[in-house]
């Protein structure tokens, strides 16, 4: 199977939730809706998102080898290209600019899901603190999150990071990106900074700190971090600090992606897997928070 162009008419299903996918798609023309529970007879489909021309979809099924987690339906007449899993390397060789495009697509999805998570957490706090008489006034804001939980009760189990870490550890090349050594307590980047870069921690330890100096997470080899600065043009949400003298960090900027792909294509695949992993973890976090909102709101 090679890369092919396909056309769909209004209302046609392009991919179906639960199917095993061996390809992903890029929308060349038109728009498509993303639905959960598209064909359940006892409830209305839940529209998750609207895809615009140029966007990718179905990529998580081939990056992570998981069933399709949504149904994609043509809004009007659309054209797509279908890219089989075993043609991904060839596709990137012929379209090197799409390496960054696909990563940016995942980065935007991570950022959108992060925003949903933050909104859900804030709303949960508000619902918990509200008096029973005031909860009804929150319904319009709560409904989105209640619906999200109700339509994702059977969502896939949390992913495991072990396979990704094992694969990253198998990369022995020195990297095409700029590898730097940081001493203990050296700042790699500061919260609020705008930088068009992402990083791979090759060895050592990196701590992530908020503006209050509180340590919010600790990264171990071979973590990817700071990716939203490059992929979603987001300001740094924390300060990254080296916590050992043997901390080696590979800095990657957009212009390095094609050389990295040419010298070590598996590294690009692993970056995509890491982004997909982060998106899936966020999805689980959002659903769990929505579950708690649902249970709290429904308390008498």
C-alpha positions as CSV (number, residue, x, y, z in Angstrom):
1,X,0.0,0.0,0.0
2,X,1.4,3.4,-0.9
3,X,0.3,7.0,-0.2
4,X,-3.1,7.6,-1.9
5,X,-5.6,10.4,-2.3
6,X,-9.2,9.7,-1.4
7,X,-12.5,11.7,-1.6
8,X,-15.4,11.5,0.8
9,X,-18.9,13.0,0.6
10,X,-20.8,14.9,3.3
11,X,-21.6,12.6,6.2
12,X,-19.3,9.8,5.2
13,X,-17.2,8.2,7.9
14,X,-13.5,8.4,7.1
15,X,-12.3,6.4,10.2
16,X,-14.3,4.7,12.8
17,X,-13.8,4.6,16.6
18,X,-12.5,1.2,17.8
19,X,-11.1,0.1,14.4
20,X,-7.5,-1.0,14.2
21,X,-5.6,1.5,12.1
22,X,-2.6,1.0,9.9
23,X,-2.6,4.4,8.3
24,X,-3.2,8.1,9.1
25,X,-4.5,11.0,7.1
26,X,-4.0,14.6,6.1
27,X,-6.9,16.7,5.2
28,X,-6.2,18.3,1.8
29,X,-9.6,20.0,1.2
30,X,-12.7,20.6,3.3
31,X,-13.5,20.0,7.0
32,X,-14.2,17.0,9.1
33,X,-15.8,16.5,12.6
34,X,-14.3,14.3,15.3
35,X,-16.9,12.4,17.3
36,X,-17.1,10.0,20.3
37,X,-19.9,7.5,20.4
38,X,-20.9,8.1,16.8
39,X,-23.0,4.9,16.3
40,X,-24.4,4.4,19.8
41,X,-28.2,4.1,19.5
42,X,-29.0,5.2,23.0
43,X,-27.2,8.6,23.0
44,X,-26.3,11.5,20.7
45,X,-22.8,11.5,19.3
46,X,-20.4,13.8,21.1
47,X,-18.5,16.2,18.9
48,X,-14.9,16.6,20.2
49,X,-13.4,18.8,17.5
50,X,-13.5,20.2,14.0
51,X,-10.6,19.5,11.7
52,X,-9.6,22.1,9.1
53,X,-7.8,21.8,5.8
54,X,-4.1,20.8,6.3
55,X,-4.6,19.0,9.6
56,X,-3.6,15.4,10.4
57,X,-5.8,12.8,12.0
58,X,-5.6,9.1,12.9
59,X,-1.9,9.4,13.7
60,X,-2.1,8.1,17.2
61,X,-3.4,4.7,16.0
62,X,-0.1,4.2,14.1
63,X,2.3,6.0,16.4
64,X,1.1,4.0,19.4
65,X,-0.5,1.0,17.7
66,X,-3.8,1.6,19.5
67,X,-7.4,1.4,18.2
68,X,-9.0,4.5,16.8
69,X,-10.3,6.6,19.7
70,X,-12.8,8.7,17.7
71,X,-14.9,8.6,14.5
72,X,-14.0,11.2,11.8
73,X,-16.9,12.3,9.6
74,X,-16.8,14.5,6.5
75,X,-18.6,17.8,7.1
76,X,-18.9,18.5,3.3
77,X,-17.0,17.0,0.4
78,X,-13.4,16.4,1.4
79,X,-10.2,15.2,0.0
80,X,-7.5,13.4,2.1
81,X,-4.2,11.6,1.6
82,X,-3.9,8.3,3.4
83,X,-0.4,7.5,4.6
84,X,0.2,3.9,5.6
85,X,2.4,3.2,8.7
86,X,5.1,1.5,6.7
87,X,5.3,4.5,4.3
88,X,5.9,7.1,7.0
89,X,9.6,7.2,6.4
90,X,9.1,7.5,2.6
91,X,6.5,10.2,3.2
92,X,8.9,12.3,5.3
93,X,11.7,11.8,2.8
94,X,9.5,13.2,0.1
95,X,8.0,15.9,2.3
96,X,10.6,16.8,5.0
97,X,8.6,20.0,5.8
98,X,5.8,17.8,7.1
99,X,8.0,16.5,10.0
100,X,7.6,19.8,11.8
101,X,4.0,20.1,10.6
102,X,3.0,16.8,12.2
103,X,4.8,17.6,15.4
104,X,3.1,21.0,15.6
105,X,-0.2,19.3,15.1
106,X,0.4,17.1,18.1
107,X,1.8,20.0,20.0
108,X,-1.4,22.0,19.4
109,X,-3.5,19.0,20.6
110,X,-1.4,18.8,23.7
111,X,-1.8,22.5,24.4
112,X,-5.6,22.3,23.8
113,X,-5.9,19.3,26.1
114,X,-3.8,21.1,28.7
115,X,-6.2,24.0,28.6
116,X,-9.1,21.6,29.0
117,X,-7.4,20.0,32.0
118,X,-6.7,23.4,33.6
119,X,-10.3,24.4,33.0
120,X,-11.7,21.2,34.4
121,X,-9.5,21.5,37.5
122,X,-10.6,25.1,38.1
123,X,-14.3,24.1,37.6
124,X,-14.0,21.2,40.0
125,X,-12.7,23.4,42.7
126,X,-15.6,25.9,42.1
127,X,-18.2,23.1,42.1
128,X,-16.8,21.7,45.4
129,X,-16.9,25.1,47.0
130,X,-20.3,26.1,45.7
131,X,-23.4,25.8,47.8
132,X,-26.0,23.4,46.6
133,X,-28.3,26.3,45.6
134,X,-25.6,27.7,43.4
135,X,-24.7,24.6,41.5
136,X,-27.5,24.9,39.0
137,X,-26.1,28.3,37.9
138,X,-22.9,26.5,36.9
139,X,-24.7,23.9,34.7
140,X,-23.8,25.4,31.3
141,X,-20.1,25.3,32.2
142,X,-20.3,21.9,33.9
143,X,-22.2,20.3,31.1
144,X,-19.2,20.2,28.7
145,X,-17.2,18.3,31.3
146,X,-20.1,16.0,32.4
147,X,-20.7,15.1,28.7
148,X,-17.0,14.5,28.2
149,X,-16.9,12.0,31.0
150,X,-20.2,10.3,30.1
151,X,-19.0,9.8,26.5
152,X,-15.6,8.5,27.5
153,X,-16.3,6.1,30.4
154,X,-14.7,3.3,28.6
155,X,-11.7,5.2,27.5
156,X,-8.4,3.3,27.0
157,X,-6.2,2.5,30.0
158,X,-3.4,4.9,30.8
159,X,-0.4,4.2,28.6
160,X,3.0,2.9,29.7
161,X,6.1,4.9,29.3
162,X,8.4,1.9,29.5
163,X,8.5,1.1,25.7
164,X,9.3,4.7,24.9
165,X,12.1,5.0,27.4
166,X,13.6,1.7,26.3
167,X,13.6,2.8,22.7
168,X,15.1,6.2,23.5
169,X,17.8,4.6,25.6
170,X,18.7,2.5,22.5
171,X,19.7,5.6,20.6
172,X,23.4,5.8,20.8
173,X,24.1,8.5,18.2
174,X,25.6,11.8,19.3
175,X,22.6,13.6,17.8
176,X,22.4,16.2,15.1
177,X,21.1,18.7,17.6
178,X,23.4,20.7,19.9
179,X,24.3,18.6,23.0
180,X,25.3,20.7,26.0
181,X,26.6,19.8,29.5
182,X,25.1,21.6,32.5
183,X,26.5,21.7,36.0
184,X,24.4,21.3,39.1
185,X,21.9,24.1,39.6
186,X,22.4,25.5,36.1
187,X,19.3,26.9,34.5
188,X,18.4,25.4,31.1
189,X,15.5,27.8,30.6
190,X,13.3,30.1,32.7
191,X,9.6,30.2,33.2
192,X,8.0,32.8,30.9
193,X,10.7,32.6,28.3
194,X,9.8,32.3,24.6
195,X,12.1,29.9,22.8
196,X,11.7,28.0,19.6
197,X,13.4,24.9,20.9
198,X,12.7,21.6,22.6
199,X,15.1,19.3,24.5
200,X,16.0,15.6,25.0
201,X,17.6,14.8,28.4
202,X,20.4,12.4,27.4
203,X,21.8,11.9,30.9
204,X,21.6,13.3,34.4
205,X,18.6,14.9,36.1
206,X,16.5,18.0,35.4
207,X,14.1,19.5,38.0
208,X,11.1,21.6,36.9
209,X,10.2,24.5,39.2
210,X,7.2,26.9,39.3
211,X,7.5,30.7,40.1
212,X,7.3,30.0,43.8
213,X,10.4,27.9,43.6
214,X,8.4,24.7,44.2
215,X,9.6,21.6,42.5
216,X,6.7,20.3,40.4
217,X,8.4,17.4,38.6
218,X,11.8,15.7,38.1
219,X,12.9,14.4,34.7
220,X,15.1,11.4,34.1
221,X,16.8,10.2,30.9
222,X,15.5,10.1,28.2
223,X,12.7,12.6,28.6
224,X,11.5,15.0,26.0
225,X,10.8,18.5,27.5
226,X,10.1,22.1,26.5
227,X,8.5,20.8,23.3
228,X,5.5,23.2,23.4
229,X,7.9,26.2,23.1
230,X,8.8,25.0,19.6
231,X,5.6,23.3,18.5
232,X,2.9,25.5,19.9
233,X,4.8,28.8,20.4
234,X,4.0,28.7,24.1
235,X,6.0,30.5,26.8
236,X,7.8,28.3,29.3
237,X,5.4,27.2,32.0
238,X,8.2,26.3,34.5
239,X,12.0,26.8,35.0
240,X,14.2,23.8,34.1
241,X,17.2,23.3,36.3
242,X,20.1,20.8,36.0
243,X,20.4,18.8,39.2
244,X,23.6,16.9,38.6
245,X,27.0,17.6,37.0
246,X,26.5,14.9,34.4
247,X,23.4,16.5,32.9
248,X,23.7,16.4,29.1
249,X,20.8,17.9,27.1
250,X,20.3,17.8,23.4
251,X,18.7,21.0,22.0
252,X,16.5,20.7,19.0
253,X,15.3,23.5,16.8
254,X,13.1,23.3,13.7
255,X,16.0,23.5,11.2
256,X,17.6,20.4,12.9
257,X,14.6,18.1,12.2
258,X,15.4,17.2,8.7
259,X,19.1,16.4,9.4
260,X,18.0,14.4,12.4
261,X,15.6,12.4,10.3
262,X,18.2,11.8,7.6
263,X,20.8,10.6,10.2
264,X,18.5,8.9,12.7
265,X,14.9,8.5,11.6
266,X,14.0,6.5,14.6
267,X,14.6,9.5,16.8
268,X,11.8,11.4,14.9
269,X,9.5,8.5,15.4
270,X,10.3,8.4,19.1
271,X,9.6,12.1,19.5
272,X,6.2,11.6,17.9
273,X,5.6,8.7,20.3
274,X,6.5,10.9,23.3
275,X,4.1,13.6,22.1
276,X,1.4,11.0,21.6
277,X,2.1,9.5,25.1
278,X,1.8,12.9,26.7
279,X,-1.5,13.5,24.9
280,X,-2.9,10.2,26.0
281,X,-1.9,10.9,29.6
282,X,-3.5,14.3,29.5
283,X,-6.6,12.8,28.0
284,X,-6.9,10.3,30.9
285,X,-6.3,13.2,33.4
286,X,-9.1,15.2,31.8
287,X,-11.5,12.3,31.9
288,X,-10.7,11.5,35.5
289,X,-11.3,15.2,36.5
290,X,-14.5,15.2,34.5
291,X,-15.6,12.1,36.4
292,X,-15.0,13.9,39.7
293,X,-16.9,16.9,38.5
294,X,-19.8,14.6,37.5
295,X,-19.9,12.9,40.8
296,X,-19.6,16.1,42.8
297,X,-22.2,17.9,40.8
298,X,-24.7,15.0,41.2
299,X,-24.4,14.9,44.9
300,X,-27.6,15.8,46.7
